[in-house]
Amino acid sequence: MNGLFVLLLATALATVELSEPPVDGLETLVTITDDRGNPVHGATVRVIHRAGLADSAEMAIGISDAEGQVPWVPAQSGTAELIAGDQTLPVQVAWTTIPTGPASALLMVVIAAVLSLGYGLRPRS
């Protein structure tokens, strides 16, 4: 029972760090350390993609190993929150490719319209 209390206390005082900025589809190491910088073993790490939005998705990443590390491969780009104990680390997951879809098509149409307008307003000789 004492071991469980120590684990819960260590997790509550944990610090969440990343080995490098997260990129969609590429592995990043999440490291959990206590307030003295020692690795926290057995901490559950979760991620919430698009936290606070209607389409947010929460999932467990894993449990930290003896070095306090958990490998994470982000499932989608955009905003996310990593959670270990009561600590939260907001992160921005970068894209590996240019996103496609209706929003990208609309952006291209807007860019084309602005460029066409600029071309039409140029002085003629």
N, C-alpha and C positions, 0 to 999 in steps of 0.2 A: 504494500500500500504506500509506503514512503517513496519508493521508486517512481510510482505513478505521480505522486504529488510533485516530486522534483522535476519530472518530465513536463508536467503541465505548467509549472512555474517557469522553467527554462523556455518553453515554447511561448509563453505569454510575454517574456522579455526579449524575444528574438529580434534579430535584424535580418532583413531580406535583401540580398544583393545578387546581381547578375554578372556572369563572366564577361559578357559583351552585350551590346544592344540587341534585342530580339528581332529576328527576321522571319517572316512567314515561311514555314517549311524547313527551317534550319535549326539544328539543336543548339540550345543555350543552357549553361549550367546555372541553376538557382542555388545559392548558398545561404544557409541559415546559421547564424551565429548568435551566441548569447551576449549579454551586456559587457562581458569581458573579452569578447572576440573568439571564444571557444566554439567549435562546431556543435550544433544541436542535432543529436541522433534521434530519429523516430518522430520528427515533426511532420505533420500532414500539410502539404502545400497544395493550394487550390488556385485556380485562375477564373476570373469572370471576364469574359470577352464582352465589350460594349456595355460596361456596367452602367446602370441607371436608365438604359433605353428599353423600349418594349421588346426588342429582339435579343436581349442579353442572354448569354449562355454561360453557366457555371459548370466547371468540371474539376475533378481531382487530378493533379499532376502526378503525385506520388508521395512517398514517405522518405524523408532524408536518411542518407546512409551514415556510416561512422564519421565521414568527413563533413557531414552536414549538407551534402549536395544532393540535388535531384535534377536529372536531365529533363529538359522541356523542349518540345518541338511545337511552337505555336501553330494552331490549326487555322487561324485566320489573321489577316492584318487589321490594323486599326488600334483603338484604345483597349487596354486591358488592365486588370488589377490582380496582382499576385498577393495571396493571403497565406500567412503562416502564423498560427496562434492569433494574437490580436494585432499583429503588424500587417499593414497593407502597403504595397509598393505599386503606385500607378506607373504604367509603361506604355510606350507607343511601339507597336509591332510594325516594322517596315514591310513593304511589298517586295516580293522577289520579281514580279512581273507587273506591267502596267495593267490595272484593272480594266476589265471589259464589261460591257452591259449598257443598259439604257442611259445611265448617268454619264458614262464616257462618250457615248454617241451624241448626247445633248451638248456636252462640252465642246466637242469637235464642231458641231453646227454653229454654236455661239462664236467660236473663234473664227470660223469661215465667214460668218456674217460681219463681224467687226473688221476683218481684213478687207472684205468686199466694200464695205462702207468707206474705209480709208482709201482704197484705190479709186472709188468713184468721186471722192472729194479732192483728189489731188489737182493741182493747177495744170491746165493744158496750154500748150504753146500754139 
